[in-house]
Amino acid sequence: MLGVISTDEALRRARDVGMDLVEVSPNERPPVCKIMDYGKHKYLQSKKHKQKHHEQKLKEVRIRPKTDPHDREIKLNKARHFLEHGDKVQFTMMFRGRERFHQDIGNESFQDIISALTDVGKVEQPPRMFGRRMTMLLVPTKVPTHKPKPHDEDHGHDHKPRGTARTTAKPATAPAADAAAPAGPAPQPASE
């Protein structure tokens, strides 16, 4: 906090410390500025923006009318994982040959999927036929919040932080031979 100073003085101080003068609040009178590394500031801002934003993707899960119940359970767990992470999931059921005439099997299967995933997803596009395939689209019920992960606190490690080590001890100013001498006054030669 330097108070109100002229622009030339602020620029000179920023150059002296090798930093940039950045206008933080241009609408204030007088404008508020900070002396900082502008490149580092922009990098940290973009990093914060990336952490907050999750781009929603469309994931596809393919099943067949004759898919084994255990395999269907595995695919449901994968779809649950996608929905919990905020992605849309499209279920596609492929019909071959005479299976096309038994769409009721596909509808029953999709209704089972909807009831199994109601806690994490809701139907955006209900099941419908497109040629030999039946599709349905589920979207997450709530968007997940991403929290930064703590590094070593959860894992119980006692690692020291990486980087250059800094010591606070000051270097000795006297030679090592003087350090062994007694702390009192220097002895005077005896006079004769």
C-alpha positions in Angstrom: 0.0 0.0 0.0 1.9 3.0 -1.3 -1.0 5.4 -1.4 -1.7 7.8 -4.3 1.4 8.3 -6.4 2.0 9.6 -9.9 2.1 7.2 -12.8 5.7 8.0 -13.6 6.8 7.2 -10.0 4.8 3.9 -10.0 6.4 2.8 -13.4 9.9 3.7 -12.0 9.3 1.6 -8.9 8.0 -1.3 -11.0 11.0 -1.2 -13.2 13.4 -1.1 -10.2 12.1 -4.4 -8.9 11.8 -5.9 -12.4 8.0 -6.3 -12.4 5.0 -4.8 -14.3 2.6 -2.1 -13.3 -0.9 -3.6 -13.7 -4.1 -1.6 -13.5 -6.5 -3.7 -11.3 -9.5 -1.4 -11.1 -9.7 1.1 -14.0 -13.1 2.4 -13.0 -12.0 3.7 -9.6 -10.8 7.3 -9.1 -7.8 7.3 -8.8 -7.3 3.9 -10.6 -5.9 1.1 -8.5 -2.7 -0.5 -9.7 -0.4 -3.3 -8.5 3.2 -4.0 -9.1 3.3 -7.7 -10.1 4.6 -10.2 -12.7 1.8 -9.9 -15.4 2.7 -13.1 -17.2 2.4 -15.1 -14.0 -0.9 -13.4 -13.1 -2.4 -14.3 -16.5 -1.2 -17.9 -16.2 -2.8 -18.2 -12.7 -6.1 -16.7 -14.0 -6.3 -19.2 -16.9 -5.5 -22.1 -14.6 -8.3 -21.1 -12.2 -10.7 -20.8 -15.2 -9.8 -24.3 -16.5 -10.3 -25.8 -13.0 -13.8 -24.3 -12.7 -15.1 -25.3 -16.1 -15.9 -28.8 -17.2 -16.7 -29.3 -20.8 -19.7 -31.6 -21.1 -19.1 -34.4 -23.6 -21.4 -36.9 -25.2 -20.5 -40.5 -24.3 -22.1 -43.5 -26.0 -22.9 -46.9 -24.5 -23.9 -49.6 -27.0 -25.9 -52.6 -26.0 -27.8 -55.4 -27.9 -31.2 -57.0 -27.1 -29.4 -60.2 -26.1 -26.7 -58.5 -23.9 -26.0 -60.7 -20.9 -27.3 -59.2 -17.6 -23.8 -59.1 -16.1 -22.4 -57.2 -19.2 -25.4 -54.8 -19.0 -24.5 -54.1 -15.3 -20.9 -53.3 -16.3 -22.2 -50.9 -19.0 -24.6 -49.3 -16.5 -21.8 -48.7 -14.0 -19.7 -47.0 -16.8 -22.7 -44.9 -17.7 -23.2 -44.0 -14.0 -19.5 -42.9 -13.9 -20.0 -40.7 -17.0 -23.1 -39.1 -15.5 -21.5 -38.4 -12.2 -18.7 -36.6 -14.0 -21.1 -34.3 -15.8 -21.2 -35.9 -19.2 -24.2 -36.8 -21.3 -24.7 -40.5 -22.1 -26.4 -41.8 -25.3 -27.6 -45.4 -25.1 -27.7 -47.2 -28.5 -29.3 -50.6 -29.0 -28.4 -52.3 -32.3 -31.0 -54.7 -33.8 -29.9 -57.4 -36.3 -32.1 -59.4 -38.6 -35.5 -60.3 -37.1 -34.7 -58.6 -33.8 -36.1 -55.4 -35.5 -39.6 -56.7 -35.1 -39.2 -57.1 -31.3 -38.8 -53.4 -30.3 -40.6 -54.1 -27.1 -37.5 -55.9 -25.8 -35.5 -52.7 -26.4 -38.1 -50.5 -24.7 -38.2 -52.8 -21.6 -34.4 -52.7 -21.5 -34.2 -48.9 -21.8 -36.9 -48.5 -19.0 -34.8 -50.7 -16.8 -31.8 -48.5 -17.5 -33.8 -45.3 -16.8 -35.0 -46.7 -13.4 -31.4 -47.8 -12.5 -29.9 -44.4 -13.2 -32.6 -42.1 -11.9 -30.4 -40.9 -9.0 -27.7 -39.5 -11.3 -29.4 -38.9 -14.6 -32.7 -37.9 -16.3 -34.0 -38.5 -19.8 -33.4 -35.8 -22.3 -34.4 -37.8 -25.4 -36.8 -40.8 -24.8 -36.1 -44.1 -26.7 -36.9 -44.0 -30.4 -36.0 -46.0 -33.5 -33.7 -44.9 -36.3 -33.5 -47.6 -38.8 -32.0 -50.7 -37.1 -31.0 -48.8 -34.0 -32.9 -47.5 -31.0 -31.3 -44.5 -29.1 -32.0 -42.7 -25.8 -30.1 -39.7 -24.3 -29.6 -39.2 -20.6 -28.2 -36.0 -19.0 -26.8 -35.6 -15.5 -29.2 -34.3 -12.8 -26.6 -32.1 -11.3 -23.3 -30.7 -12.5 -20.3 -31.9 -10.4 -18.2 -29.3 -8.6 -14.5 -29.8 -9.0 -12.4 -29.2 -5.9 -8.6 -28.9 -6.1 -7.0 -32.1 -4.8 -4.7 -31.7 -1.8 -1.3 -33.3 -2.7 0.5 -34.9 0.3 -2.1 -34.3 3.1 -4.3 -37.2 2.1 -1.6 -39.7 1.5 0.3 -39.4 4.8 3.6 -38.7 3.2 6.2 -36.6 5.1 8.0 -35.3 2.0 9.8 -32.0 2.1 8.7 -29.5 -0.6 10.8 -29.6 -3.8 12.9 -26.7 -4.9 16.0 -24.9 -3.8 16.8 -25.1 -0.1 17.1 -21.7 1.7 18.9 -21.3 4.9 18.3 -18.5 7.3 21.7 -18.8 9.1 24.1 -15.9 8.4 27.6 -16.8 7.2 30.4 -16.4 9.7 32.2 -13.1 9.5 35.3 -14.1 11.5 37.8 -16.8 10.5 37.5 -20.2 12.2 40.7 -19.8 14.3 39.2 -16.7 16.1 36.1 -18.7 16.9 38.1 -21.0 19.2 39.7 -18.1 21.2 38.2 -17.2 24.6 35.5 -14.5 24.6 37.4 -12.2 27.1 39.9 -9.4 26.4 43.0 -10.4 24.5 46.0 -11.1 26.8 48.7 -8.4 27.1 52.4 -9.3 27.0 54.1 -8.9 30.3 56.2 -5.8 30.7 59.7 -6.1 32.2 
